[in-house]
Amino acid sequence: MGKYILIIGACGQIGTELTLALRAKYGNDHVIASDIREGSDNLMESGPFEILDATDYDALEEVIAYYEINDVYLMAAMLSATAEKFPMRAWNLNMNSLFNVLNLAKEKKVDKVFWPSSIAVFGPNTPKQNTKQNTIMEPSTVYGISKQSGERWCEYYFKKFDVDVRSIRYPGLISWKTMPGGGTTDYAVDIYHKALEEGSYSCFLKADTALPMMYMDDAIRATLQIMDADSENIKVRSSYNLAAMSFTPSAMAESIQNHIPDFEIAYEPDFRQAIADSWPNSIDDSQAKKDWGWQAEFDLEATTKEMLGNLK
């Protein structure tokens, strides 16, 4: 019979690619995609899909019972830049959806939960370089506050109710398959589109703003890997640091110029600059490497090659 998986927020930047990866692994009919709206054609046509509001406990419980779901991947969230515009809406979505899933797992309606955290849990007082697994957090954005709160609740439900919840702190994610969804690191996707379409890009961050980033294939692989790991190997039940590369907008522009010599970049920092300034420049993910064998595969040059090659 095999396991049945529910993905909540399947139409988002990560959710779309995660759904297709899980369908390739477990079979199309075993992976139920859900979101509050319909997604791309390849998502909708490759397997079952449910319109689902993650904040509606009863509707969520009904879908889980109907499909006899084993694992839930909760990918629905309002991201950093958008959440600053709609603070209470972001808090409601990000927290209530998590409580719904944790409570269903507590009632033994599901076996295992994946919930993504983010580098947004860190704040202005966090040491910037090689940020450790355990460090000062003090996030200064609505998104970061909701993610840090979520980490505490995940650990609480694990310790109090033995809920098998697993999490990683995603850095900025770069993908050619889906457009980004309102985050502070969106420039690192948008820049490739503009490079090919217009030959120039106006960046909303300063030239020297270094941030931790990751190519989407690595992020998906990490997500599958942590969910496949034996429970006793998951020593961190809040969320794991995860790293691949760190770079600045100017370094990214240079890597594009290696392929498109005439490409030009301008810098017009907006409100997202303050968010980026509150985040680390680089991440120490030695705990994930030690506990479940994590290792990134893509650096900036490999990412640029993939992005430009596929977008062409």
Secondary structure, DSSP 8 states (H G I E B T S, - for coil): ----EEEETTTSHHHHHHHHHHHHHH-GGGEEEEESS---HHHHHSS-EEE--TT-HHHHHHHHHHHT--EEEE-----HHHHHHSHHHHHHHHHHHHHHHHHHHHTTS-SEEE--EEGGG--TTS--TTB-SS------SHHHHHHHHHHHHHHHHHHHH--EEE-EEE-EEE-SSS---S-TTTHHHHHHHHHHHTSEEEESS-TT--EEEEEHHHHHHHHHHHHHS-GGG---SS-EE--SEEE-HHHHHHHHHTT-TT-EEEE---THHHHHHTS-SSB--HHHHHHH-------HHHHHHHHHHHH-
